Amino acid sequence: MNGGDGGDVAAAPAGPPPPLEWKFSQVFGERTAGEEVQEVDIISAIEFDKTGDHLATGDRGGRVVLFERTDTKENIGSRRELERMDYSVSRHPEFRYKTEFQSHEPEFDYLKSLEIEEKINKIRWCQSSNGALFLLSTNDKTIKYWKVQEKKVKKISDMNIDPSRAVGNGSVASSSVSSSPKQCRANGGYADRSLNCLSNDLSFPPGGFSSLRLPVVTSNETSLVARCRRVYAHAHDYHINSISNNSDGETFISADDLRINLWNLEISNQSFNIVDVKPTNMEDLTEVITSAEFHPTHCNTLAYSSSKGSIRLVDLRQSALCDSHSQLFEEQEAPGSRSFFTEIIASISDIKFSKDGRYILSRDYMTLKLWDINMDSGPVSTFQVHEYLRPKLCDLYENDSIFDKFECCLSGDGLRVATGSYSNLFRVFGCAAGTTEATTLEASKNPMRRQVQTPSRPSRSLSSSITRVVRRGSESPGVDANGNSFDFTTKLLHLAWHPTENSIACAAANSLYMYYA
């Protein structure tokens, strides 16, 4: 822009991005009114692959269901047509059912007299190769490495002999296999009639056939086949809560309450213990591992969270078993705020790295927190999710809802974060500087139906460091804008953000809802 004197005038700094307007896209497994949900059908894991072209869900019945994106494959015309339709701007991700397979079965550990349920705890996509899809899935004890590939179905389309030609005994020539009920044995009661059997069942006209044809094998149809390539078992004494792929494409980690193990994808009978928080005396146990995640680009770096609300960043090139070689992230407890529920609600249920690996998003029972890995003095942003539940913590403890483990996710551009709540609600917060975006949506065909009013301006407080901590959404009431009380029996625990577009997939019981903005 030019000023009156012809000089250049610096453009004003761009403000925060405007809040997104979310719209319903699709639903799979929608319930009808009054329909009872089977326990085995409840979705327990959701994961996009890195391209965003495939989506996987796992359920409590041990099944894995795959969906594939269709809007990039269909309606594809010439470049001129796409430009005329403004295709790249108007489209949004659309998916269709691809296939499903039984990943895990219920088992029984006879040594410990323990039932191992088939519920899928986590799914992680691996690098695809030669048109095949690869993924890891785990229940409480066993991790499996799956390959899903299209196989051509082979069929015989032509018989040996032209069926329009009849043979001497009146049978059709296409009957190349004996249809006689008599058995012709070379050594037995019918040995002397073995040649007669052949001649009676297959009669050849004098001079042979003028049009003898060999069978033709065709493979016009294709079917998807899921094959388990590796089983990683007997490495965890406690329930597996996390698996995460390494950026090197060769290794992954699995974590339970006390240990994190490092695996090679091609070696299923050996793993290396890289983090161990088990004390010599279990009575001295003060915290457990709740989630673990590899850094998205640094193959030697991982983060894990604890039940005390802290996060450790570990460099595998040093001794991961030694706390002095890990970076600790934790928020200082406010004086006089400690109560019976302090440690329970501080326990982190999920962590996610941002796409560039600069930030870590964590979810505890009350809040979402965004951490900068270069600043361990405290979170750079705190988003209030369940502050309205603080007066009800006793009731939530009695019905075990206080132990619900909600997941979290970040957008691909790092500008927004999202997590679930009760009454099948989920919340989206803007985390760019200066933004006040805090949207509450319902997992239904009308996501804005139960929009909760949020404060127009975030309250700010200074933390112990120079960093200003942003806190938003703290005034959300226990009753929504329509006067409906929140239902603690319906909870949205699992959701995932598309890696490149503003699209969210979330699970409400057995239904998979998808939204775009």
C-alpha positions as CSV (number, residue, x, y, z in Angstrom):
1,M,0.0,0.0,0.0
2,N,1.4,3.4,-1.0
3,G,1.1,6.6,1.1
4,G,0.4,10.0,-0.3
5,D,4.1,10.8,-0.7
6,G,4.6,7.6,-2.8
7,G,6.4,5.8,0.1
8,D,5.5,2.4,1.3
9,V,3.4,2.1,4.5
10,A,3.9,-0.9,6.7
11,A,0.8,-3.1,6.8
12,A,-0.9,-3.5,10.2
13,P,-0.1,-6.8,11.9
14,A,-2.7,-9.4,11.2
15,G,-5.0,-10.2,14.1
16,P,-6.0,-13.6,15.4
17,P,-7.8,-15.9,13.0
18,P,-11.6,-15.6,13.2
19,P,-13.5,-18.4,15.0
20,L,-14.4,-21.4,12.8
21,E,-18.0,-22.1,11.9
22,W,-18.5,-25.9,12.3
23,K,-20.9,-27.9,10.1
24,F,-22.0,-31.5,10.2
25,S,-20.5,-33.7,7.6
26,Q,-21.2,-37.4,8.2
27,V,-22.2,-40.0,10.7
28,F,-21.6,-43.7,10.7
29,G,-23.5,-46.0,13.0
30,E,-26.2,-43.5,13.9
31,R,-28.6,-44.7,16.6
32,T,-32.3,-44.5,16.2
33,A,-34.4,-43.1,19.0
34,G,-34.6,-45.6,21.9
35,E,-32.1,-48.0,20.4
36,E,-30.0,-49.8,22.9
37,V,-26.2,-49.6,22.4
38,Q,-24.4,-52.9,22.7
39,E,-21.3,-52.7,24.9
40,V,-19.1,-54.3,22.2
41,D,-20.0,-51.7,19.6
42,I,-18.8,-48.7,21.7
43,I,-15.9,-46.9,19.9
44,S,-12.7,-46.9,22.0
45,A,-10.1,-45.5,19.6
46,I,-9.9,-43.1,16.6
47,E,-6.9,-42.3,14.5
48,F,-6.3,-40.5,11.1
49,D,-3.3,-41.6,9.1
50,K,-0.7,-39.0,8.2
51,T,-2.2,-38.2,4.8
52,G,-5.7,-37.8,6.2
53,D,-7.0,-40.2,3.5
54,H,-7.8,-43.0,5.9
55,L,-9.4,-43.2,9.3
56,A,-9.4,-46.1,11.7
57,T,-11.7,-46.8,14.7
58,G,-11.5,-49.5,17.3
59,D,-14.2,-50.7,19.6
60,R,-14.7,-52.6,22.8
61,G,-15.5,-55.8,20.8
62,G,-11.9,-55.9,19.5
63,R,-12.8,-54.8,16.0
64,V,-11.0,-52.3,13.8
65,V,-13.0,-50.5,11.2
66,L,-11.3,-48.6,8.3
67,F,-12.7,-45.7,6.4
68,E,-11.3,-44.1,3.2
69,R,-11.6,-40.6,1.9
70,T,-13.8,-40.3,-1.3
71,D,-13.8,-36.6,-2.2
72,T,-10.3,-36.7,-3.5
73,K,-11.0,-39.7,-5.8
74,E,-14.5,-38.9,-7.1
75,N,-15.5,-35.8,-9.0
76,I,-12.0,-35.4,-10.4
77,G,-12.1,-33.8,-13.8
78,S,-9.6,-31.7,-15.8
79,R,-7.7,-29.0,-14.2
80,R,-9.8,-26.4,-16.0
81,E,-13.0,-27.9,-14.6
82,L,-11.7,-28.0,-11.1
83,E,-10.7,-24.3,-11.3
84,R,-14.1,-23.4,-12.7
85,M,-15.8,-25.2,-9.8
86,D,-13.4,-23.7,-7.3
87,Y,-13.0,-27.3,-6.2
88,S,-10.1,-26.9,-3.7
89,V,-12.0,-24.3,-1.7
90,S,-15.5,-25.8,-1.5
91,R,-14.7,-29.4,-0.8
92,H,-14.4,-30.9,2.7
93,P,-13.3,-34.4,3.7
94,E,-15.9,-37.2,3.0
95,F,-15.3,-40.8,4.0
96,R,-16.9,-44.1,3.3
97,Y,-16.6,-47.5,4.9
98,K,-13.7,-49.5,3.6
99,T,-13.4,-52.7,5.6
100,E,-13.2,-54.1,9.1
101,F,-11.5,-57.0,10.8
102,Q,-11.3,-58.7,14.2
103,S,-8.1,-57.5,15.8
104,H,-8.3,-58.9,19.3
105,E,-10.2,-61.7,21.0
106,P,-11.0,-62.1,24.7
107,E,-8.3,-64.0,26.5
108,F,-7.7,-65.5,30.0
109,D,-4.4,-65.3,31.8
110,Y,-4.4,-68.6,33.8
111,L,-1.2,-67.7,35.7
112,K,-2.8,-64.5,37.1
113,S,-6.4,-65.7,36.9
114,L,-7.1,-62.5,34.9
115,E,-9.5,-61.9,32.1
116,I,-8.0,-59.9,29.3
117,E,-10.8,-58.1,27.4
118,E,-10.7,-57.5,23.7
119,K,-11.2,-53.7,23.8
120,I,-9.0,-51.7,21.5
121,N,-7.1,-49.2,23.6
122,K,-5.1,-47.4,20.8
123,I,-4.6,-47.5,17.1
124,R,-1.6,-46.0,15.3
125,W,-1.0,-45.9,11.5
126,C,2.4,-47.0,10.1
127,Q,4.0,-46.1,6.8
128,S,2.1,-47.5,3.8
129,S,4.0,-49.5,1.2
130,N,3.1,-50.8,-2.3
131,G,-0.5,-49.9,-1.9
132,A,-0.9,-51.7,1.4
133,L,-2.0,-50.1,4.7
134,F,-0.2,-50.9,7.9
135,L,-1.3,-50.2,11.4
136,L,-0.7,-51.1,15.1
137,S,-3.6,-51.9,17.5
138,T,-3.5,-52.9,21.1
139,N,-5.6,-54.1,23.9
140,D,-4.5,-54.2,27.6
141,K,-1.8,-56.8,27.0
142,T,-1.1,-57.5,23.3
143,I,0.0,-55.3,20.4
144,K,-0.6,-56.5,16.8
145,Y,0.8,-55.3,13.5
146,W,-1.7,-55.4,10.7
147,K,-1.4,-55.3,6.9
148,V,-4.5,-54.5,4.9
149,Q,-4.2,-55.0,1.2
150,E,-6.4,-55.5,-1.8
151,K,-6.4,-59.0,-3.2
152,K,-7.8,-60.0,-6.6
153,V,-10.4,-62.7,-6.4
154,K,-9.6,-65.4,-9.0
155,K,-12.4,-67.2,-10.8
156,I,-12.6,-69.8,-13.6
157,S,-14.7,-68.2,-16.3
158,D,-14.6,-70.9,-19.0
159,M,-14.9,-74.7,-18.6
160,N,-12.7,-77.2,-20.5
161,I,-15.2,-78.0,-23.2
162,D,-17.7,-75.9,-25.0
163,P,-21.0,-76.6,-23.1
164,S,-23.0,-76.2,-26.4
165,R,-21.5,-79.5,-27.6
166,A,-23.0,-82.8,-26.2
167,V,-21.1,-86.0,-25.9
168,G,-22.1,-89.5,-27.0
169,N,-23.8,-90.6,-23.8
170,G,-26.0,-87.5,-23.6
171,S,-24.1,-85.7,-20.8
172,V,-22.9,-82.2,-21.3
173,A,-19.2,-81.8,-22.1
174,S,-18.7,-79.2,-19.4
175,S,-19.0,-81.9,-16.8
176,S,-15.3,-82.6,-16.6
177,V,-15.6,-84.0,-13.1
178,S,-17.1,-87.3,-12.4
179,S,-20.7,-87.1,-11.1
180,S,-21.2,-90.8,-10.6
181,P,-22.0,-91.9,-7.0
182,K,-19.8,-95.0,-7.5
183,Q,-16.3,-94.7,-6.2
184,C,-13.6,-96.1,-8.6
185,R,-10.7,-97.4,-6.6
186,A,-7.5,-98.7,-8.2
187,N,-7.1,-101.4,-5.5
188,G,-10.3,-102.8,-4.2
189,G,-13.6,-104.2,-5.2
190,Y,-13.9,-102.0,-8.2
191,A,-10.4,-102.3,-9.5
192,D,-11.5,-104.2,-12.6
193,R,-14.0,-101.5,-13.5
194,S,-11.8,-98.4,-13.0
195,L,-11.4,-97.9,-16.8
196,N,-15.1,-98.4,-17.3
197,C,-15.8,-95.6,-14.8
198,L,-13.6,-93.2,-16.8
199,S,-15.2,-94.2,-20.1
200,N,-18.8,-94.0,-18.7
201,D,-18.4,-90.5,-17.1
202,L,-16.3,-88.9,-19.9
203,S,-17.2,-90.0,-23.3
204,F,-15.1,-88.6,-26.2
205,P,-16.6,-88.4,-29.6
206,P,-14.8,-90.2,-32.5
207,G,-12.0,-88.0,-33.8
208,G,-11.9,-85.9,-30.5
209,F,-13.2,-82.4,-30.0
210,S,-12.8,-79.8,-32.6
211,S,-12.9,-76.9,-30.0
212,L,-11.2,-78.0,-26.8
213,R,-10.6,-75.0,-24.6
214,L,-8.4,-74.7,-21.5
215,P,-9.9,-73.1,-18.4
216,V,-9.5,-69.3,-18.2
217,V,-8.8,-67.7,-14.8
218,T,-10.0,-64.1,-14.4
219,S,-9.6,-61.7,-11.5
220,N,-12.1,-58.9,-12.1
221,E,-13.1,-58.5,-8.5
222,T,-10.9,-57.4,-5.6
223,S,-11.4,-57.8,-1.9
224,L,-9.6,-56.3,1.1
225,V,-7.7,-58.8,3.2
226,A,-6.3,-58.0,6.7
227,R,-3.4,-60.1,7.8
228,C,-1.7,-60.0,11.2
229,R,2.1,-59.8,10.5
230,R,3.4,-59.5,14.0
231,V,2.2,-60.1,17.6
232,Y,4.0,-58.3,20.4
233,A,3.0,-60.0,23.6
234,H,4.2,-60.8,27.1
235,A,6.1,-57.6,27.6
236,H,3.8,-55.7,30.0
237,D,2.8,-56.6,33.5
238,Y,0.3,-53.8,33.7
239,H,-2.3,-52.6,31.2
240,I,-1.0,-50.9,28.1
241,N,-2.3,-47.3,27.9
242,S,-0.3,-46.0,24.9
243,I,1.5,-46.9,21.7
244,S,3.3,-44.5,19.5
245,N,5.3,-44.8,16.2
246,N,8.7,-43.4,15.8
247,S,9.5,-41.1,12.9
248,D,12.2,-43.5,11.7
249,G,9.5,-45.8,10.5
250,E,11.2,-48.8,12.1
251,T,10.4,-48.6,15.8
252,F,7.6,-47.8,18.2
253,I,7.0,-47.6,21.9
254,S,4.4,-49.1,24.2
255,A,3.6,-47.9,27.7
256,D,1.9,-49.2,30.8
257,D,1.5,-47.8,34.3
258,L,5.2,-48.3,35.2
259,R,7.3,-49.0,32.1
260,I,7.8,-47.9,28.5
261,N,9.2,-50.4,26.1
262,L,10.9,-49.8,22.7
263,W,10.1,-52.3,19.9
264,N,11.3,-52.9,16.4
265,L,8.4,-53.5,14.0
266,E,10.2,-56.5,12.5
267,I,11.1,-58.2,15.8
268,S,8.2,-59.4,18.0
269,N,10.0,-61.5,20.6
270,Q,12.3,-58.7,22.0
271,S,11.8,-55.2,23.4
272,F,14.0,-52.8,25.4
273,N,12.8,-51.2,28.6
274,I,13.6,-47.5,28.2
275,V,11.6,-45.9,31.1
276,D,10.9,-47.6,34.4
277,V,9.3,-45.8,37.3
278,K,8.6,-48.9,39.4
279,P,10.1,-48.4,42.9
280,T,12.0,-51.2,44.7
281,N,9.2,-51.2,47.2
282,M,5.7,-50.8,45.7
283,E,4.6,-49.1,48.9
284,D,6.8,-46.2,47.8
285,L,4.9,-45.8,44.5
286,T,3.7,-42.2,44.2
287,E,3.0,-41.8,40.5
288,V,2.3,-43.9,37.3
289,I,2.7,-43.3,33.6
290,T,-0.5,-42.3,32.0
291,S,0.4,-41.6,28.3
292,A,3.5,-41.6,26.1
293,E,4.2,-40.2,22.7
294,F,7.2,-40.0,20.3
295,H,8.3,-36.6,19.0
296,P,7.0,-36.2,15.4
297,T,10.3,-35.5,13.8
298,H,13.1,-36.3,16.3
299,C,13.4,-40.0,16.5
300,N,15.4,-39.9,19.7
301,T,12.9,-37.9,21.7
302,L,9.7,-38.9,23.5
303,A,7.4,-37.5,26.1
304,Y,5.4,-39.2,28.8
305,S,2.9,-37.9,31.3
306,S,2.2,-38.9,34.9
307,S,-0.7,-39.2,37.3
308,K,0.8,-36.2,39.2
309,G,0.1,-33.9,36.2
310,S,3.7,-33.6,35.1
311,I,5.3,-34.3,31.7
312,R,8.8,-35.6,31.0
313,L,10.7,-35.1,27.8
314,V,13.3,-37.9,27.3
315,D,16.3,-38.1,25.1
316,L,17.0,-41.7,24.2
317,R,20.6,-41.0,23.4
318,Q,21.1,-40.6,27.1
319,S,20.0,-42.9,29.9
320,A,16.3,-42.7,29.7
321,L,16.1,-44.6,33.0
322,C,17.7,-41.7,34.8
323,D,15.5,-38.7,35.7
324,S,18.4,-36.3,35.5
325,H,18.5,-36.9,31.8
326,S,14.9,-35.9,31.2
327,Q,13.3,-32.5,31.1
328,L,10.4,-32.0,33.5
329,F,7.3,-29.9,32.8
330,E,4.9,-29.2,35.7
331,E,2.7,-26.4,37.0
332,Q,3.3,-25.1,40.5
333,E,0.4,-25.8,42.8
334,A,-1.3,-22.7,44.1
335,P,-0.9,-22.2,47.9
336,G,-3.8,-23.4,49.9
337,S,-5.6,-25.1,47.0
338,R,-4.8,-28.7,47.9
339,S,-7.7,-31.0,48.6
340,F,-8.5,-34.7,48.5
341,F,-9.2,-34.5,44.8
342,T,-6.1,-32.5,43.8
343,E,-4.0,-35.4,42.5
344,I,-6.9,-37.2,40.9
345,I,-8.0,-34.2,38.8
346,A,-4.4,-33.3,38.0
347,S,-3.7,-36.7,36.5
348,I,-3.0,-36.3,32.7
349,S,-5.1,-38.7,30.6
350,D,-3.6,-37.8,27.1
351,I,-0.7,-35.9,25.5
352,K,-0.2,-34.9,21.9
353,F,2.7,-33.2,20.1
354,S,2.0,-30.4,17.7
355,K,2.9,-31.2,14.1
356,D,6.2,-29.3,14.3
357,G,7.0,-30.8,17.7
358,R,7.4,-27.4,19.4
359,Y,4.4,-27.8,21.7
360,I,2.8,-30.5,23.8
361,L,-0.9,-30.5,24.5
362,S,-2.1,-32.3,27.7
363,R,-5.5,-33.1,29.0
364,D,-6.3,-33.6,32.7
365,Y,-9.8,-33.9,34.1
366,M,-10.4,-30.2,34.4
367,T,-8.3,-28.5,31.8
368,L,-6.4,-28.6,28.5
369,K,-2.8,-27.2,28.8
370,L,-0.4,-26.2,26.1
371,W,3.3,-26.5,26.9
372,D,6.3,-25.1,25.0
373,I,9.1,-27.6,25.1
374,N,11.6,-24.7,25.3
375,M,9.9,-23.4,28.5
376,D,9.5,-25.8,31.5
377,S,8.3,-23.2,34.0
378,G,4.6,-23.9,33.2
379,P,2.1,-24.1,30.5
380,V,1.8,-21.2,28.0
381,S,-2.0,-21.6,27.8
382,T,-4.6,-23.2,30.0
383,F,-8.1,-23.9,28.7
384,Q,-10.8,-24.5,31.3
385,V,-13.1,-27.5,30.3
386,H,-14.7,-28.8,33.4
387,E,-14.4,-25.9,35.9
388,Y,-18.2,-25.9,36.4
389,L,-17.8,-29.5,37.8
390,R,-15.6,-28.5,40.7
391,P,-18.5,-28.2,43.2
392,K,-19.6,-31.8,42.1
393,L,-16.3,-33.6,42.6
394,C,-17.7,-35.6,45.5
395,D,-20.5,-37.0,43.4
396,L,-18.2,-37.6,40.4
397,Y,-15.8,-39.5,42.7
398,E,-18.7,-41.7,44.0
399,N,-19.8,-42.7,40.5
400,D,-16.2,-43.0,39.2
401,S,-16.7,-40.4,36.6
402,I,-13.8,-38.4,38.0
403,F,-11.5,-41.2,36.6
404,D,-12.8,-40.8,33.0
405,K,-9.9,-40.4,30.5
406,F,-10.6,-37.7,27.9
407,E,-8.4,-37.5,24.8
408,C,-7.2,-34.3,23.1
409,C,-6.0,-33.2,19.7
410,L,-4.4,-30.3,17.8
411,S,-5.2,-28.9,14.4
412,G,-2.6,-29.5,11.7
413,D,-1.7,-25.7,11.6
414,G,-1.4,-25.6,15.4
415,L,-3.9,-22.8,15.8
416,R,-6.6,-24.7,17.6
417,V,-7.0,-27.6,20.1
418,A,-10.0,-29.8,20.9
419,T,-11.2,-32.2,23.6
420,G,-14.4,-34.0,24.7
421,S,-16.7,-33.5,27.6
422,Y,-20.0,-34.9,29.0
423,S,-23.4,-35.0,27.3
424,N,-21.6,-35.9,24.0
425,L,-20.2,-32.4,23.9
426,F,-16.7,-31.4,22.7
427,R,-14.9,-28.1,22.8
428,V,-12.6,-26.3,20.4
429,F,-10.3,-23.5,21.6
430,G,-8.1,-21.2,19.6
431,C,-4.5,-21.0,20.8
432,A,-3.2,-18.2,18.6
433,A,-2.1,-15.0,20.3
434,G,-5.0,-12.7,21.1
435,T,-7.8,-15.1,20.1
436,T,-10.8,-15.7,22.3
437,E,-12.2,-18.6,20.4
438,A,-13.9,-21.2,22.6
439,T,-16.7,-23.2,20.9
440,T,-18.8,-25.9,22.4
441,L,-20.4,-28.4,20.0
442,E,-22.6,-31.5,20.3
443,A,-22.0,-34.8,18.6
444,S,-25.2,-34.7,16.6
445,K,-26.4,-33.7,13.1
446,N,-26.9,-30.2,14.5
447,P,-23.6,-29.5,16.4
448,M,-24.5,-25.9,17.3
449,R,-27.8,-27.0,18.9
450,R,-26.5,-26.8,22.4
451,Q,-24.0,-24.0,22.0
452,V,-22.7,-22.9,25.4
453,Q,-22.1,-19.2,25.8
454,T,-18.4,-18.4,26.5
455,P,-16.9,-15.2,27.9
456,S,-16.1,-12.8,25.1
457,R,-12.7,-11.8,26.6
458,P,-10.3,-14.3,28.2
459,S,-9.1,-13.6,31.7
460,R,-5.3,-13.5,32.1
461,S,-3.1,-14.1,35.0
462,L,0.7,-14.0,35.4
463,S,2.3,-17.3,36.2
464,S,5.6,-17.7,38.1
465,S,7.5,-17.1,34.9
466,I,7.4,-14.1,32.5
467,T,5.0,-16.1,30.3
468,R,1.4,-15.0,30.4
469,V,-1.0,-17.9,30.9
470,V,-4.2,-17.7,29.0
471,R,-7.3,-19.2,30.7
472,R,-10.5,-19.5,28.8
473,G,-13.9,-21.1,29.1
474,S,-14.0,-21.0,33.0
475,E,-17.5,-19.6,33.2
476,S,-19.2,-22.5,31.4
477,P,-22.2,-23.4,33.5
478,G,-23.5,-26.8,34.4
479,V,-26.6,-26.1,32.3
480,D,-26.4,-25.3,28.6
481,A,-28.0,-22.4,26.8
482,N,-31.3,-24.3,26.4
483,G,-31.6,-25.2,30.0
484,N,-30.5,-28.8,29.6
485,S,-28.5,-30.3,32.4
486,F,-25.3,-32.2,31.5
487,D,-25.6,-36.0,31.3
488,F,-22.6,-37.7,32.9
489,T,-23.5,-41.1,31.5
490,T,-22.9,-39.9,27.9
491,K,-19.3,-38.9,27.4
492,L,-17.2,-38.0,24.4
493,L,-13.8,-39.5,25.2
494,H,-12.3,-40.0,21.8
495,L,-11.7,-37.6,18.9
496,A,-9.1,-36.8,16.3
497,W,-8.3,-33.8,14.1
498,H,-7.6,-34.3,10.4
499,P,-3.9,-33.7,9.8
500,T,-4.2,-31.1,7.1
501,E,-7.8,-29.7,7.2
502,N,-10.2,-28.4,9.7
503,S,-12.2,-31.6,10.2
504,I,-12.8,-33.5,13.4
505,A,-13.9,-37.1,13.9
506,C,-15.4,-37.9,17.3
507,A,-17.1,-40.9,18.9
508,A,-20.4,-40.8,20.8
509,A,-20.9,-44.4,22.0
510,N,-21.1,-46.5,18.9
511,S,-21.6,-43.6,16.5
512,L,-18.8,-41.8,14.5
513,Y,-19.5,-38.2,13.8
514,M,-17.5,-36.0,11.5
515,Y,-17.5,-32.2,11.2
516,Y,-15.8,-29.6,9.1
517,A,-15.2,-25.9,9.1
